[in-house]
Amino acid sequence: MSAEEKGVRMRNFSPWSQWVSRLNDTEQVDPLPWDEWSVIEPWRERCRHRLEKLLSPTLSTVPLDFEVTESVTCDGYRRDRVVFDTEDTMSVPAYLLVPTDRRAPGPALLAIHGHGPGKSLLCGLVTDETPNGDFAHQLAQRGYVVLAPDLRCFGERADWLPPDHYGCDTNLVHAVMAGWSPLTQNLWDLARCLDVLEGHPMVDQSRIGVCGLSYGGTLSLFLAALDERVSVAIVSGFFSSWGDAHKIPFNMCGSQVLPGMLGQLEHVDLGALISPRPLLIESATDDPWFPVATAKSSAAQLRSVYESFGAADALVHDVFVAGHQWHGDLAYPFLERWLRGKPTDHHQSWTVPS
């Protein structure tokens, strides 16, 4: 006989168990109508409104005051350390990689790091156990202009903390007290990174992409959904669903969440806001943080949206056998097709069915 049958009141002392219970009871207020083309555009407008509301308040633009502080000749490109302002009280350090043979405006990428050393890992200045962690370096060697910034709380932007404190979560505490979201602030910084790339003489403004792994995948997905200047997006090691990712108690961090987002916005919703622009998703079969089965299900729903636009080939889901890492096997040819080609190559088939 169970405790309930015996009339024993069940009590819970675990905050996490309470969150799981509430998560299980959460329903999407306005789920993506992925199989109904006739209503997708009104839904996308509502979804954009929800996203903007969740990200509020907005920040104010300030002059970038861009400067180069160091230049280093590398294998096939020049690496500049650059600094620019995004708020009146905040600056961003970044590495700008410019191929040495670039003579005219061409394709560029904003490369976004995950948890770890920051931009130095992406540019090959430091290493860790993650395969292909230097994907910004690899992209520059393939001929792309690449901007790799440090996100808040990482690299040169990491504050000193005692060992029992985690930067993203500590920063969230301060942000909540001030009425801000760290995710909103980082997305603001990344939008200003797009400003930097747009203003570079060797960058074609119509061919700017974004790519990121893990936490960088989070931001790549959000940024591409928010900012249509992103013409191509690579989301690695993230795309699945908030619900399944949230079921791992130590998975999410203070830099990846928005107040009240559960039930309001899903990964596939953000993908639908990106459509029909080219999007490649990388999912590892042995990724413990973002289950591949959920990634496949969400990507299948998203594919229906791309098919509605007549742009099925602009969505690629690369499922590969490995752990949580950047893959690149399909991403590099995907970028060759959609970003390096003429700007009109990937727009001519994007027509709304009559």
LINFEN-V536596 format. One record per residue. PHI is phi in radians with two decimals (NA if undefined). PSI is psi in radians with two decimals (* if undefined). Layout:
BEGIN
phi=PHI psi=PSI
phi=PHI psi=PSI
END
This chain:
BEGIN
phi=NA psi=2.31
phi=-1.30 psi=2.92
phi=-1.08 psi=-0.67
phi=-1.15 psi=-0.70
phi=-1.16 psi=-0.52
phi=-1.42 psi=-0.09
phi=1.43 psi=0.27
phi=-1.48 psi=2.24
phi=-1.31 psi=2.22
phi=-1.46 psi=2.27
phi=-2.09 psi=2.64
phi=-2.19 psi=2.31
phi=-1.91 psi=-0.07
phi=-1.67 psi=2.04
phi=-0.99 psi=-0.67
phi=-1.14 psi=-0.71
phi=-1.06 psi=-0.63
phi=-1.13 psi=-0.75
phi=-1.11 psi=-0.69
phi=-1.10 psi=-0.73
phi=-1.06 psi=-0.77
phi=-1.23 psi=-0.61
phi=-1.08 psi=-0.75
phi=-1.12 psi=-0.45
phi=-1.59 psi=-0.05
phi=-1.38 psi=2.29
phi=-2.09 psi=2.56
phi=-1.17 psi=2.24
phi=-1.26 psi=-0.49
phi=-2.66 psi=1.24
phi=-1.10 psi=2.67
phi=-1.03 psi=2.13
phi=-1.45 psi=1.17
phi=-1.12 psi=-0.34
phi=-1.88 psi=0.28
phi=-2.28 psi=1.56
phi=-1.04 psi=-0.61
phi=-1.10 psi=-0.37
phi=-1.99 psi=0.10
phi=-1.20 psi=-0.69
phi=-1.16 psi=-0.80
phi=-1.05 psi=-0.64
phi=-1.13 psi=-0.73
phi=-1.08 psi=-0.65
phi=-1.13 psi=-0.72
phi=-1.15 psi=-0.68
phi=-1.15 psi=-0.73
phi=-1.05 psi=-0.72
phi=-1.10 psi=-0.74
phi=-1.10 psi=-0.74
phi=-1.09 psi=-0.82
phi=-1.09 psi=-0.64
phi=-1.18 psi=-0.72
phi=-1.14 psi=-0.57
phi=-1.44 psi=-0.24
phi=-1.12 psi=2.71
phi=-1.41 psi=2.83
phi=-1.52 psi=2.83
phi=-1.80 psi=2.99
phi=-1.86 psi=2.39
phi=-1.26 psi=2.41
phi=-2.21 psi=2.80
phi=-1.01 psi=2.42
phi=-1.14 psi=-0.60
phi=0.86 psi=0.90
phi=-1.19 psi=2.36
phi=-2.53 psi=2.61
phi=-1.77 psi=2.19
phi=-1.84 psi=-0.24
phi=-2.86 psi=2.49
phi=-2.29 psi=2.33
phi=-2.31 psi=2.29
phi=-1.42 psi=2.17
phi=-2.03 psi=-3.01
phi=-1.35 psi=1.61
phi=1.66 psi=-0.03
phi=-2.77 psi=2.90
phi=-1.83 psi=2.32
phi=-1.85 psi=1.99
phi=-1.79 psi=2.35
phi=-1.54 psi=2.15
phi=-2.14 psi=2.74
phi=-2.40 psi=2.44
phi=-2.65 psi=2.79
phi=-1.67 psi=2.50
phi=-2.10 psi=-0.39
phi=-2.42 psi=2.94
phi=-1.18 psi=-0.28
phi=-2.16 psi=0.37
phi=-2.58 psi=2.31
phi=-2.14 psi=2.76
phi=-2.13 psi=2.15
phi=-1.58 psi=2.51
phi=-2.68 psi=2.83
phi=-1.85 psi=2.27
phi=-1.93 psi=2.05
phi=-1.86 psi=2.11
phi=-2.15 psi=2.05
phi=-0.98 psi=2.42
phi=-1.21 psi=-0.40
phi=-1.67 psi=0.13
phi=-1.27 psi=2.15
phi=-2.11 psi=-0.18
phi=-2.56 psi=2.83
phi=-1.01 psi=2.37
phi=-2.65 psi=-2.86
phi=-1.23 psi=2.62
phi=-2.48 psi=2.74
phi=-2.35 psi=2.44
phi=-1.66 psi=1.99
phi=-1.78 psi=2.21
phi=-2.07 psi=2.16
phi=-1.38 psi=2.88
phi=-1.76 psi=-2.82
phi=-1.13 psi=2.38
phi=2.47 psi=-2.59
phi=-1.23 psi=-0.28
phi=1.70 psi=-2.58
phi=-1.08 psi=-0.49
phi=-1.10 psi=-0.61
phi=-1.18 psi=-0.79
phi=-1.07 psi=-0.57
phi=-1.66 psi=0.12
phi=1.37 psi=0.26
phi=-1.42 psi=-0.43
phi=-2.35 psi=2.87
phi=-2.28 psi=2.74
phi=-2.47 psi=-2.92
phi=-1.39 psi=-0.07
phi=-1.38 psi=2.12
phi=-1.10 psi=2.50
phi=1.05 psi=0.50
phi=-1.14 psi=-0.31
phi=-1.67 psi=0.72
phi=-1.18 psi=-0.38
phi=-1.16 psi=-0.75
phi=-1.04 psi=-0.78
phi=-1.11 psi=-0.68
phi=-1.18 psi=-0.70
phi=-1.11 psi=-0.68
phi=-1.17 psi=-0.38
phi=-1.53 psi=0.05
phi=1.78 psi=0.17
phi=-1.68 psi=2.47
phi=-1.26 psi=2.30
phi=-2.27 psi=2.31
phi=-1.96 psi=2.13
phi=-2.15 psi=1.73
phi=-1.55 psi=2.83
phi=-1.50 psi=2.25
phi=-1.32 psi=2.84
phi=-1.05 psi=2.35
phi=1.44 psi=0.13
phi=-2.30 psi=2.72
phi=1.01 psi=-2.25
phi=-1.23 psi=-0.17
phi=-1.80 psi=0.24
phi=-1.55 psi=2.21
phi=-1.43 psi=2.71
phi=-1.23 psi=2.35
phi=-2.42 psi=2.64
phi=-1.13 psi=2.78
phi=-1.01 psi=-0.46
phi=-1.59 psi=0.18
phi=-2.03 psi=2.47
phi=-1.95 psi=2.26
phi=-0.97 psi=-0.82
phi=-1.07 psi=-0.74
phi=-1.32 psi=-0.66
phi=-1.11 psi=-0.73
phi=-1.11 psi=-0.62
phi=-1.09 psi=-0.69
phi=-1.01 psi=-0.85
phi=-1.14 psi=-0.69
phi=-1.14 psi=-0.75
phi=-1.08 psi=-0.72
phi=-1.08 psi=-0.55
phi=-1.63 psi=-0.05
phi=1.45 psi=0.44
phi=-2.07 psi=2.93
phi=-2.09 psi=2.20
phi=-1.02 psi=-0.58
phi=-1.11 psi=-0.75
phi=-1.06 psi=-0.75
phi=-1.16 psi=-0.74
phi=-1.17 psi=-0.67
phi=-1.13 psi=-0.62
phi=-1.09 psi=-0.80
phi=-1.02 psi=-0.73
phi=-1.22 psi=-0.58
phi=-1.13 psi=-0.62
phi=-1.23 psi=-0.52
phi=-1.08 psi=-0.66
phi=-1.11 psi=-0.64
phi=-1.03 psi=-0.75
phi=-1.07 psi=-0.82
phi=-1.12 psi=-0.73
phi=-1.03 psi=-0.58
phi=-1.51 psi=-0.04
phi=-1.41 psi=2.34
phi=-1.15 psi=-0.33
phi=-1.75 psi=0.28
phi=-2.07 psi=2.26
phi=-1.46 psi=2.02
phi=-1.05 psi=-0.41
phi=-1.49 psi=-0.05
phi=-2.27 psi=1.10
phi=-2.02 psi=2.18
phi=-2.01 psi=2.99
phi=-2.32 psi=2.52
phi=-2.58 psi=2.55
phi=-2.88 psi=2.70
phi=-1.96 psi=2.38
phi=1.07 psi=-2.04
phi=-1.00 psi=-0.62
phi=-1.15 psi=-0.52
phi=-1.20 psi=-0.67
phi=-0.94 psi=-0.92
phi=-1.21 psi=-0.59
phi=-1.11 psi=-0.74
phi=-1.13 psi=-0.82
phi=-1.12 psi=-0.82
phi=-1.10 psi=-0.77
phi=-1.13 psi=-0.60
phi=-1.20 psi=-0.60
phi=-1.47 psi=-0.66
phi=-2.11 psi=1.94
phi=-1.32 psi=-0.03
phi=-1.18 psi=-0.37
phi=-1.33 psi=1.94
phi=-1.59 psi=-0.37
phi=-2.52 psi=2.47
phi=-2.31 psi=2.43
phi=-2.07 psi=2.04
phi=-1.99 psi=1.92
phi=-1.98 psi=2.35
phi=1.06 psi=0.73
phi=-2.61 psi=-0.82
phi=-1.04 psi=2.05
phi=-2.80 psi=-1.66
phi=-2.82 psi=2.64
phi=-1.08 psi=-0.69
phi=-1.02 psi=-0.88
phi=-1.24 psi=-0.66
phi=-1.14 psi=-0.62
phi=-1.27 psi=-0.30
phi=-1.27 psi=-0.25
phi=-1.62 psi=1.96
phi=-1.06 psi=-0.46
phi=-1.92 psi=0.37
phi=-1.46 psi=-0.96
phi=-1.41 psi=2.73
phi=-2.22 psi=3.01
phi=-1.15 psi=-0.19
phi=-1.69 psi=-0.02
phi=-2.05 psi=0.17
phi=-2.20 psi=2.76
phi=-2.23 psi=2.47
phi=-1.01 psi=2.18
phi=1.33 psi=0.33
phi=-1.31 psi=-0.51
phi=-1.08 psi=2.28
phi=1.53 psi=-0.25
phi=-1.77 psi=-0.51
phi=-2.70 psi=2.26
phi=-2.09 psi=2.89
phi=-0.96 psi=-0.79
phi=-1.14 psi=-0.51
phi=-1.12 psi=-0.76
phi=-1.11 psi=-0.69
phi=-1.07 psi=-0.65
phi=-1.18 psi=-0.54
phi=-1.25 psi=-0.48
phi=-1.29 psi=-0.64
phi=-1.00 psi=2.54
phi=-1.67 psi=0.32
phi=-1.11 psi=2.59
phi=-1.05 psi=2.31
phi=-2.42 psi=2.21
phi=-2.02 psi=2.29
phi=-1.96 psi=2.27
phi=-1.87 psi=2.21
phi=-2.30 psi=2.16
phi=-1.56 psi=2.45
phi=-1.13 psi=-0.48
phi=-1.93 psi=0.51
phi=-1.37 psi=2.00
phi=-1.33 psi=-0.27
phi=-1.64 psi=-0.60
phi=-2.26 psi=1.66
phi=-0.98 psi=2.31
phi=-1.18 psi=-0.56
phi=-1.10 psi=-0.73
phi=-1.18 psi=-0.67
phi=-1.05 psi=-0.74
phi=-1.11 psi=-0.75
phi=-1.13 psi=-0.78
phi=-1.16 psi=-0.71
phi=-1.14 psi=-0.60
phi=-1.15 psi=-0.71
phi=-1.11 psi=-0.75
phi=-1.13 psi=-0.59
phi=-1.05 psi=-0.63
phi=-1.08 psi=-0.63
phi=-1.16 psi=-0.80
phi=-1.09 psi=-0.68
phi=-1.11 psi=-0.60
phi=-1.09 psi=-0.55
phi=-1.45 psi=-0.06
phi=1.24 psi=0.50
phi=-2.26 psi=0.70
phi=-1.01 psi=-0.60
phi=-1.34 psi=-0.10
phi=-1.52 psi=-0.04
phi=-2.06 psi=2.15
phi=-2.22 psi=2.32
phi=-1.99 psi=1.88
phi=-1.63 psi=1.81
phi=-1.75 psi=2.06
phi=-2.27 psi=2.70
phi=-1.48 psi=1.85
phi=3.12 psi=-3.04
phi=-1.68 psi=-2.83
phi=-1.23 psi=1.80
phi=-2.87 psi=2.89
phi=-1.34 psi=2.36
phi=-1.76 psi=-1.21
phi=1.64 psi=-0.32
phi=-1.02 psi=-0.73
phi=-1.70 psi=-0.40
phi=-1.14 psi=-0.74
phi=-1.15 psi=-0.83
phi=-1.15 psi=-0.53
phi=-1.08 psi=-0.78
phi=-1.16 psi=-0.64
phi=-1.04 psi=-0.72
phi=-1.28 psi=-0.85
phi=-1.68 psi=-0.35
phi=-1.94 psi=-0.68
phi=-1.39 psi=-0.46
phi=-1.18 psi=3.11
phi=-1.07 psi=2.52
phi=-0.95 psi=-0.51
phi=-1.43 psi=-0.22
phi=-1.02 psi=-0.67
phi=-1.86 psi=0.33
phi=-1.97 psi=-0.40
phi=-1.17 psi=-0.41
phi=-1.69 psi=0.05
phi=-1.56 psi=1.40
phi=-2.09 psi=2.48
phi=-1.35 psi=2.18
phi=-1.03 psi=2.47
phi=-1.40 psi=*
END
